[in-house]
Amino acid sequence: MLSCVQQLADTEGNLLTPFIGNLLPHILTTLQAEDMESRRNAAYAVSAFCNTESIVQQFTPKFPQLLQTLFPLFSATEVAG
């Protein structure tokens, strides 16, 4: 689902603004998923949302939580399978 949302954010981010409050808990949960691809998609969604000022304004109070959730991804290693 997040891959579709991130693509929409890339082109029409303002359309998502009213829904960010509902999407944010799902994004935070997905950033902590076991599946690396899901975590990557969630991280990309966050970056795509940050290109839209109205979404960033909603994210601002959640930045500490977002950064805490994103930080482990910098040291995550993907196991080949």
C-alpha positions as CSV (number, residue, x, y, z in Angstrom):
1,M,0.0,0.0,0.0
2,L,2.8,2.5,0.9
3,S,4.4,2.1,-2.5
4,C,1.2,3.4,-4.1
5,V,0.9,6.2,-1.6
6,Q,4.5,7.3,-2.1
7,Q,4.0,7.4,-5.9
8,L,1.0,9.6,-5.3
9,A,3.0,11.8,-2.9
10,D,5.6,12.2,-5.6
11,T,3.1,13.7,-8.0
12,E,0.2,15.0,-6.0
13,G,1.4,15.4,-2.4
14,N,-1.2,18.0,-1.5
15,L,-4.0,15.6,-2.2
16,L,-2.7,13.4,0.7
17,T,-2.5,16.1,3.3
18,P,-5.9,15.4,4.8
19,F,-5.0,11.7,5.2
20,I,-1.5,12.0,6.8
21,G,-2.9,11.7,10.3
22,N,-4.3,8.3,9.4
23,L,-1.3,7.2,7.4
24,L,1.4,8.1,10.0
25,P,0.7,5.3,12.5
26,H,0.9,2.8,9.6
27,I,4.1,4.3,8.3
28,L,5.7,4.2,11.8
29,T,4.6,0.5,12.2
30,T,5.9,-0.4,8.7
31,L,9.3,1.3,9.4
32,Q,9.7,-1.4,12.1
33,A,8.6,-4.3,10.0
34,E,10.6,-7.5,9.7
35,D,10.6,-7.3,5.9
36,M,13.3,-5.0,4.6
37,E,11.4,-4.1,1.5
38,S,8.4,-2.9,3.5
39,R,10.8,-0.8,5.6
40,R,12.4,0.7,2.5
41,N,9.0,1.6,1.1
42,A,7.9,3.3,4.3
43,A,11.2,5.2,4.5
44,Y,10.8,6.3,0.9
45,A,7.2,7.4,1.6
46,V,8.5,9.6,4.4
47,S,11.0,11.2,2.0
48,A,8.3,11.7,-0.6
49,F,6.0,13.3,1.9
50,C,8.8,15.7,3.0
51,N,8.6,17.3,-0.5
52,T,5.1,18.6,0.3
53,E,5.1,21.6,2.7
54,S,1.6,21.0,4.1
55,I,2.6,17.4,4.9
56,V,5.8,18.5,6.6
57,Q,3.8,20.8,8.8
58,Q,1.8,17.8,10.1
59,F,5.0,15.7,10.4
60,T,6.9,18.3,12.5
61,P,5.5,17.2,15.9
62,K,6.3,13.6,15.0
63,F,9.9,14.2,13.8
64,P,11.5,12.9,16.9
65,Q,9.5,9.7,16.7
66,L,10.1,9.4,12.9
67,L,13.9,9.9,13.4
68,Q,14.0,7.3,16.1
69,T,12.2,4.9,13.9
70,L,14.4,5.7,10.8
71,F,17.7,5.6,12.6
72,P,18.0,1.8,12.9
73,L,17.6,1.5,9.1
74,F,21.0,3.1,8.6
75,S,22.7,0.1,10.3
76,A,20.3,-2.5,9.0
77,T,21.8,-5.3,6.9
78,E,19.8,-7.3,4.5
79,V,20.2,-11.0,4.5
80,A,20.4,-12.5,1.0
81,G,17.8,-15.1,0.6
